[in-house]
Amino acid sequence: MNTQHLSGLLKFEGGFLDELQQGKLMYSRLVIHARQQHRLPLRKGSAPAALMKVGGLTLLERAAAVALKAGIGNVSIVIEGDQPEIEAFVRKRKLSFQILPSLPVDSGAATVPSNLIFNVAYLQQRKLSAGDDSSGEPLALLVRSQDDLHACEEALYRFYSRKKSDARFALLMRRYAARVLTRWLLRTPLTANGVSILGLLMGLLAGASFAAGGFGYTVLGSILFYISAVLDYCDGAVARIKLQDTATGTWLESTCDTSSYLAAFIGMAAGLYRFTGDSFFYWLGAAAVFGMAATFIACSRQRREIGGNRPGDYYIKLYSRLKQNQTNALYVFAQRCAFIPRRAALPYFVFIFALLNLTPVLLFFVALGANIMWVVVLVIGKMYYSTSSSVPTSQASAALAHPSVPRRPAAAVSSQAGPE
């Protein structure tokens, strides 16, 4: 199976969500058609494809979540033949589905097979093209076997685990540690917000370990800080794969991220004072805390103003502007050094300095860097707004929300989607 069939669709989701928010065409009702032939063969008998899990959600729950994301509050299901397990699942999970005896005749309804994995872009494209996939873009994926489930989950992870603002260290983390942990988290009932809070707890434990002082506790603290960073990376992937990404979740993740930083370096300063008795480390820790807090406040303000109702786009828009101004020395400096304080890179430096028993040097550079950073953030924010007149924000946002994807012949789509 070509999993690019699904990945191509996912690239369009942001753009279609923009159109939905502008009140453009969308169905008023979603009807899920559960037919007998949608059942998947298992070792013992068979099971409805609608109850199979992909990325921590059953296909039925995923369809409901997509409908909610698209602004469709009316979801119905038609169950053909003897499939009591589907009806029992709907009632047990208290899903707000209306169970219908037959398919409705309703021009405002989108009818989808129960073994179809799709997203908002699929519904929007069907409405705009009256069901004709003439654009040639891949729009959905039918599940006919267990292999299809695994292939689809792999495609979901590959697309949703990466961000445009990821640097090399983030790609390294995504490829190894985060990959294993995200897949495990998807099989647990933990929500994305729960993963963020778990990452914060690990950050607090790291701070407590640093505060204990001594070489052993410092190395342990650096390991816990790394685990906290991996969880911070995983929460976004879990949110996007489980369709739990919200503006509130983005703010929670950002707050937990900063709190983990503060806990770790307050603990490090306390541990150094406890181990050496030198009060200088308290002042150094205070300087680091001030710089981190000021950076968080400055970034939060810009996130509200630049990201708007999609705060997760803040870094994407900001980095895009940095890349467009390669002649500006400050922009170039910010672009080249932005990866250092990120959660995907800093834990590696913390671990190396801890192993070398050079945490006093690390704390000095953290305090210095944090106080340089909030100044740079404020200056770049001011420059960002001053250049907005030459590059309208709406145009920049549209370019980011609608990345160009090569078109493929319509035949390629129909061969993948096929009949139910």
Secondary structure by P-SEA (a helix, b strand, c coil): ccaaaaaaaaaaaaaaaaaaaaccccccbbbbbbccccccccccbbbbccccccccccaaaaaaaaaaaacccbbbbbbccccaaaaaaaaaacccbbbbccccccccbbbbcccccccaaaaaaaaaaccccccccccccccccaaaaaaaaaaaaaaccccccccaaaaaaaacaaaaaaaaaaaccccaaaaaaaaaaaaaaaaaaaaaccaaaaaaaaaaaaaaaaaaaaaaaaaaaaccccaaaaaaaaaaaaaaaaaaaaaaaaaaaaacccaaaaaaaaaaaaaaaaaaaaaaaaaaaaacccccaaaaaaaaaaaaccccaaaaaaaacccccccccaaaaaaaaaaacaaaaaaaaaaaaaaaaaaaaaaaaaaaaaacccccaaaaaaaaaccccccccaaaaaaaaccc
